[in-house]
């Protein structure tokens, strides 16, 4: 009986996955695989929240989130290099130029290695003199523990930025599901370690930091060895292939991504710091619970959108405008489905928080949930247009917008909190307004390039 229904379903699935243009077939297979991987990843990330809160309590979990945000500010020191590598690698591979692709990979590893080794060394010297308890507005009793945690998290960020080049290469090769699998392995290891800590130790920020930082580093290190020994052996980084002259083209493109990254970092990472100083670390937890809850929508949508960036690079180089138009149309239809799913999530949000985290763990207002939902609606709408523009390196307008948006975000937050006495939800509202590039400029730019066939400022 089972085979009677299962076999036709499998036959239909196989026919669907293998139907269409080669680029579309590759994208569909990656999406199908990514749904399974991301489903597991989302499930584990949701399990980690109540597990870690119960292990270190709400206040300390807020400290962990805030420290992670502070340290993540240093992530912009990659100067957009990995995004530049993604486009340059995809272009070289589309032309069949494996040697140039290897040079770009080797140079990216070398440059990132030098940058983050220097930054890590400077942090080692400065960290003992930083008063973390004052910076985060928490009890001085946490000072030593926070200082140790900051060192752990900072070391993790420096290592992962170098090791994560492998995921950039995999994604540029239009196989983002494999990159997601690396992250899933790291999450599984972290979950196991924290489960052991909960049963064997008292709540410790240091142990929590080690568990959440060592696990992904092990997964990334293993991925580098595995892929460069197998499929990507022709692109294996080599000192002999490091050409700092090629770094210029990575930096030229990466420099634009760098400014764009700063805008993103300011609008997300500074939020935890602002909340901590104005409302307390408990509200950092509330904000992040909402962010994680509705962020599931965006994570799921990104499963479908991830192959589009590098596929757009190839399609645009080959003049396949019809494929690009069809893809955008399908993504717009998918947007409607995700918004409807988000409305259901919003209606039952209070019950889900209780079921997820336990009765009385958090007290999150409907207002905060509503603005979190609206924020992610705009992010999903924007992502398909931004991915296309990123793929064809049409970054000039996004660059200009990104110079404005961080200042607009900070100004709006200050006005909302200090002059209008608005709550934590004001950070979501400020983020929506500051993201004017995503919901207005990027769709307009796509329309001018694809429908009107305009060039000039639109394509730069």
N, C-alpha and C positions, 0 to 999 in steps of 0.2 A: 504493500500500500504506500509506504514511504517513497520507494523508488519510482512508483507510478507518477507522483506529483513532483518529486525532486528532479528527475532527469529532464523533463521539459523545461523546468525553471533554470537549470544549469545550462541547457542548450540555448535558451533565450538570452541568458546573461552573457554567454560566450559570444553569441552572434552580435549582441549590442556592443560589447567591448571591442570587437574586431572590425566593426563597421565604421567607414568614414576615412577621412584623410589621415595619413600616418601620424601627423602631429596631434590630431584629435584622439586617435587610438591610444597613443602614449599617455596623453593627459587623462583619459578615462580610466585606464588601468591604474595610474597613480592615484587618482581620486578614490577608486574602489578600495585600493590597499590602504590609503590614508584614512579612510572612514573607520576601518577597524583599528588602526594604530592610534589615531587621535581619540577614538572612543575610549580606548584603554587609558590614554594619557589624561583625558579629561576626568575620567573616573578616579584615577590615582591622585590627581591634583585636588579633587574635592575631598577625598579621604584624608589627605595630608593636613587639611585645615583643622578639622576637629581634633585630630590626633596630636598635632603640635600645640594647639591651644590648651588641651587637657594636660599636656606634658609640662609646659612652661607658664601657663595661665595667660589671661587676656592681655595684661599689661606688658609682660615680657614678649609676647608674640608681636605686639605693636612696636616694641623696641627693635625686634628682629626685622620687621618690615621696613622701619625707618632707616636702620643702618644699611640695609640692602639698597635702599633708595639713594642714600648719601653716596655710597661707594659706586653705585651704577652711574653716577655723574661722570666718573672717569672713563666710562665706556666710549665717550666721544673722541678719545685720543687715538682711536683707530682711523680717524680722519676720513671716514666713509670708504676706507680702502677695500673692505670686503664687498661692498656694493659695486665699487668700480671693477673689482676682480670678477664679480658675477657677470657683468656685461661683456667685459673684455674676453673672458674665457668662453662665453657662449658664442661671441662673434668669431673667435679663432677656430673653435670647434666646428661651427657652421661652414667655415671655409676649408675645413680639413687640415688646418695648420697646427698639428700636434706640438711641434717644437716651440712655436710662439706661446701656445697654451701652457706648456711646461715652464717656460721662462716667467710668465706672469704668476704662476703658482709658486715657484721657488722664490721669486722676488717678494711676493706678498708675505710668505712665511718669514723671510729674513727681516723685512722692514717692521712687521708687527712684533717679532721677537726682540728687536733692538728697542723699539718704543716702550713696550711694556716691561722689559727688564729695567730700564732706566726709571720708569714711573714707580715700579715696585720698590726699587732701592731708595728713592726719595721718600716714599711713604714709611719705610722702615725707620728712617731717621726722624721723621716728623711725628709719627703716631704717639710716642711716649709723652709728648708735650701737649697733646690735645685733650681738653677737658670735655669728654663726650657727654657726661651727665648734664653739664650746662648747655651744651649745644642742642641736646635733645629735650631739655627741660624735664629731666627725670631726677629721682633721688640720687644723691652722691654715693649711696651704697651700691649702686649698679656700675660705678665708674670703671673699676678694674675688669669686671666681666665684659663690659661693653668694649673696652680697649682691645681685649683678646679677641672678641668676636669680630671687631672691625678688621683686625689683621688677617683673620681666617678668610673673611668674605673678600677682602681686597686681593689676597693671594689667589683666590679662586677666580675672580674676575680677570686678573692678568693672564692666568694660564688658559682660561677658556677662550679668550679672544684670539690667542694664537692657535690653539687646537681646533677651534671652530671653523677654520678655513676649509676643512674637509666638507663640512655641511654646505658651505657656499658653492663648492665645486659640484657636489651632488645635485643641489638645487638648480644650478646653472645648466646642468645636463638634463633638466626637466624631469627629475626623479625625486621630488621633495618628500615623498612618502618614506624613502630610505633615510633621509635626514631626520624625519620625525621619529623613526624607529630608534635612532641613537638616543634621542631625548627620552623616549619611553623606557629604554633600558636603564638610563640614569635614574629616572623616577622610581622604577621598581626597586632598584638597589637602595635608594634613599628611604622608601617606604619600609623595607625590611629592617634597615638599620634603626629607624625611629621606633618601630614596633618593639624591637629588642630593648632600646633605651627606656621606653615607657615601662616595661616590665622589670628592668634590671637596675635602673638608676633614678635618682631624684631629678626634678626639673632643672636643667642647666642650659643656659644660652650657648655656652661653649660647645657642649656636646651636640646641640641642635645645629649650630653652624657647621661643625665638622661633618655631620651626617648629610646635610643638604648641599654641601660644597664638594666633598670628596667624591660622592657618587657620580655626579655628571662628568667630573674630570676623568674618572676611570673609564666611563663609557666613551668619551671623546678620544682618549688615548688609544683605546682598543680599536675604535673606528679608523683612526689614522693608519694604524698598522695593517688592519684588514684590507681596506680599500686600496692603499698604495702598494700592497703586495699582490693585488688582484686586478680588478677592472681598470683602475686608474694608474696602473704601473707606468704607462707612457708619460704621465704627468707628475710622477713622483718628484718631490722637491729635492734639489741637488745644489750644493754650493757652487758647482761649476756652471749652473744655469742661472745663478743670481745675476741679474743685470740691473743695476740701479738706474741706468738710463731709461729702462722700461717703467721704473717706478713713477716717472714724471707723468706718463699717460694715465696711470692708476690714480695718481694724486689729482690730476686735472679733473677727471670725472669724479673721483672720490671726494675732492674738496667741496663739490656742490652737494653731494650726499651728506657730507660732514655737517654743513649748515642745516640741512633738512633734519638730520639726526638730533642736533642740538634742540631744535624746536620740539621734537617729540619727547626728548628727555626732560626738558623744562616742564612741559605740560603734564607728564606723568610722574616723573620721579620727584619733582618739587612738591607735588600734592601732599605726600606723606609728611614732609617736613612742615609745610604750612599748617596742616591739620594738627600735628603734634604740638606746635607752638601756640596755636590759637584755641584748640579744643581739647587737647590731651591725647595720649597714646591709645586710650580705649577707642576713641573715635577713628583713629587710624585703622584699627581692626574693622570697625563698622564699614568704612569706606571701601576697604579691600575685600570684605565679604561681598558687597554689592558688585564690585568690579569683577571679582572672580565668577560670581553667579551669572551675571549678564555677559561676561566675557566668554562664557561657554558658546554663546551665539556666534561671536566673532571667530572663536577658535574653529568652530564647525564650518563657518563660511570660508575661512582661510584654507580649509582642506580643498575646496573647489577652486579657489582663486590662486593658490600657490603656483601651479604649473603655468599660469597665464603670463607671468613676467618674462621668463626666458623663452616661452613659446612665441610671445609677441616680438621678441628680438629677431628670431628666425623668420617669422611670418612677414615682418616689415621689410627685412633685408631681401626676401624673395618676392616682395610685391603682392602678397596674398591678403589684400584688403578685405575681400569677401569673408574670409575666415575670421578676421578680427571683428568685423561687424556682427557676424552671427554669434560669436562668443559673448560680446557685450550684451546683445539681446537676451541670450540665455541667462546671463548673470543678473540682468534686471528682473527677469521672471523669478529667479531664485531668491532675489532680495525680498520680494513680496511674501514668499513662503516663510522666510526667516523672521520677518516682522510679525506675521501672524503667530508664529511660535513664541516670539518674544512677548506678545500681548498675554498669552496664556501663562507664561512664566511670571509676568508681572502680577496677574490676578492672584496666583497662588504663592507669591513670594514669601509672605509671612509664614505660611504653613511649612514651606520648604526649608526656611531658615531654622525653624524649630526642629523639624525632622532631621535635618543635616547636622546641626550643631548641638542640639539638646535644648530642653526647656530652660529659659532664663539665661542662656549663655550670652546672647546679644539682644539688644533692643533697637532694631532698625526701623526707621519711619518709612511709611509708604512713599513720602516725598523723595527721600534719598533713592529709593528703588526706581521710582518713575524717571528721575533725571538720569540715573545710570542706564536705564533701558533706552531712553532717547539718545543718549550719547553714543551708544553702540549701534543704534540705527544709522546715525550719520557716518560712523566709521565704516560700516559695511557698504553703504551706498558709495562712499568715496573710493574704497579700496580697488575696485575693478578699473576705474579710470586712472588712478595713480599707478597701479601695476603696469598698465599699458604704457604710460608715459615714461616710467622708470625703465621699462624694457627697451624702448627706442632712444633712451638718453635725452628725452625732451624735458629738460629739468630747469630751464631758465626761470619760467614763471613760478614754479614750485619753490625755487631758490629765493626769489624776491618775497614770496608769501611767507616763507620760513624765517626771514629776517624780521618780519613784522609780528608774526603770531606769538612768539614768547613774551614780548613786551605787552602785547594786547592781553594775553592770558593773565600775567601778573597784575596788570593794572585793573582788569575786571575783577579778579579775586579780591584785591584790596578794597575796591569800591563796594563790592557785594557784602564783604564781611564787616568792614569798619563803618561804612556809611549807611548800609541798609540792614545790618545785623542779620544777614542771611546765614543759614547753617552750612553744614558740610556739603550739602547738595549743590551749593554755589560753585564748587570746583568743577562739577560736571557741566553746569551751565556755561561757565567761562571757557571750558575746553571745546564745547560745541561751537560757540561763536568764534573762537580763535582758529578753528579748523575750517575757515572760509575757503581755503584752497581746495579742500577735498570735496565740499558739497556745491561749490560754485565754479571756481577757476578751472579745476581739472576736467569736469564734464564739458565746459565751454571749449577748452583747448583740444580735447578729443574730437569734438564736433567740427572744429575748424580744420583739423588735420585730415580727418577721415571723410567727412561729408563735403566740406568746402574745398578740400585739397589745397589749403593754404600752407605756406611755409614761413620763412622769415622768423619772427619772434616766436611763433607757435611751435616750431619744430626744434628750437635750440634748447 
